[in-house]
Amino acid sequence: MVQAGAKDPEAPPRLPLVLASASPRRLELLARIGVVPDQVMPAEIDETPQKAELPHRLAARLAREKALALPPLDALVLAADTVVGVGRRLLGKPADADEARRFLTLLSGRRHRVHTGLALRLPDGRLRERLVESCVTFQRLTEQQLDAYLETGEWQGKAGGYAIQGRAEAFVRFLSGSHSNVVGLPLYETTQMLRGCGWLRP
């Protein structure tokens, strides 16, 4: 595969790529596959769930709204949103350590799903969208484990109150699906979307 930004004299110039996210984790994940956005423009939207909105629908809607929130650009706009769900219950980013403890207590010894919506906006305004789901099962957590994890502060700003790329990976008994999806950006699907529009070339 030709790396992003590599020169190919027979290929037309690629469009700039804009990441509509302030997440450092998504930048790190993109770097793993050789993708460096030309610009980062976090989209400011209301992320409040709608009444009775299911986790996977929320992830897809927020990614779509983030992609559409930026002004018209002669560029590709990549947006994503990750939501953790336990059944019909949504677990967003905990407001404080007490809420993070409640989230982790709910996840303890149970299976949950991590949904990431992807949206790629083309310069003409059209959208290409994907929805990716991973299933994660935590071991049963003791109070000592909860206390120790909360003290790390890893839960801050993380959907579901944990970071699988950090110490919480030790809690995972079983994972089905994309690991990078649980971190915040499914790399296989992202690669396919960028390749499908010609930004990444074989």
C-alpha positions, -999 to 999 in steps of 0.1 A, spaced: 0 0 0 12 35 -8 15 54 24 -6 85 29 11 115 14 35 94 -7 42 107 -42 27 88 -71 33 107 -104 4 89 -122 -22 96 -95 -42 128 -92 -35 150 -62 -53 138 -31 -78 159 -13 -69 173 22 -82 152 51 -98 169 80 -105 151 113 -136 164 130 -125 153 164 -104 166 193 -96 131 205 -58 125 208 -66 87 208 -80 90 173 -50 108 160 -27 82 175 -48 54 159 -47 70 125 -9 74 128 -7 36 133 -19 32 97 2 60 83 -26 85 81 -19 121 92 -48 145 88 -40 178 71 -61 196 97 -80 189 130 -113 208 133 -133 195 163 -170 196 156 -191 213 183 -225 195 185 -250 187 212 -243 151 222 -274 146 243 -291 113 235 -326 116 222 -355 100 241 -352 62 241 -323 64 216 -304 31 214 -266 31 218 -258 21 182 -282 47 168 -267 74 190 -231 65 178 -242 67 141 -262 99 145 -234 118 164 -208 108 138 -231 120 110 -238 153 128 -201 159 135 -193 154 98 -220 178 88 -213 204 114 -182 217 97 -185 244 71 -182 235 34 -147 225 26 -128 213 -5 -116 183 16 -126 150 31 -141 153 66 -137 122 88 -159 121 120 -165 94 146 -183 88 178 -180 59 203 -208 48 226 -208 21 252 -240 2 258 -252 -23 283 -285 -36 268 -305 -4 261 -285 16 286 -260 42 274 -227 48 292 -211 80 281 -182 99 296 -185 99 334 -188 133 349 -168 124 380 -152 95 398 -185 85 415 -202 81 381 -172 62 368 -175 38 397 -211 32 389 -203 25 353 -175 1 361 -197 -16 387 -224 -21 361 -198 -35 336 -182 -58 362 -187 -95 353 -209 -86 323 -207 -83 286 -212 -49 270 -211 -35 235 -190 -7 221 -204 11 190 -185 35 168 -202 55 141 -180 66 112 -189 93 87 -168 105 58 -180 137 42 -171 143 6 -165 178 -8 -199 177 -25 -216 171 8 -223 134 3 -217 110 32 -203 76 35 -211 59 68 -202 28 87 -212 14 121 -189 -9 139 -197 -30 170 -174 -49 194 -184 -70 224 -164 -69 256 -167 -90 287 -151 -78 320 -141 -100 349 -158 -94 381 -141 -65 397 -133 -62 434 -136 -30 454 -98 -29 456 -96 -31 418 -121 -4 414 -104 19 439 -70 13 423 -83 20 388 -102 51 397 -71 65 413 -53 63 379 -76 88 364 -78 68 332 -116 69 333 -117 106 326 -131 115 292 -136 78 283 -169 63 272 -180 37 297 -154 50 322 -124 30 311 -96 29 286 -89 -5 271 -56 7 258 -45 13 294 -48 -6 327 -84 -16 321 -72 -41 295 -63 -63 324 -101 -65 332 -110 -79 298 -119 -116 298 -132 -117 262 -133 -94 232 -151 -100 200 -145 -76 172 -122 -47 166 -98 -37 195 -92 -3 179 -130 2 178 -130 0 216 -102 25 218 -122 49 196 -117 43 159 -120 10 140 -89 10 118 -100 -16 93 -132 2 84 -115 36 84 -89 23 60 -116 9 37 -135 41 37 -104 62 28 -93 37 2 -129 37 -13 -127 74 -20 -91 72 -33 -74 90 -4 -55 58 4 -42 39 -26 -33 2 -29 
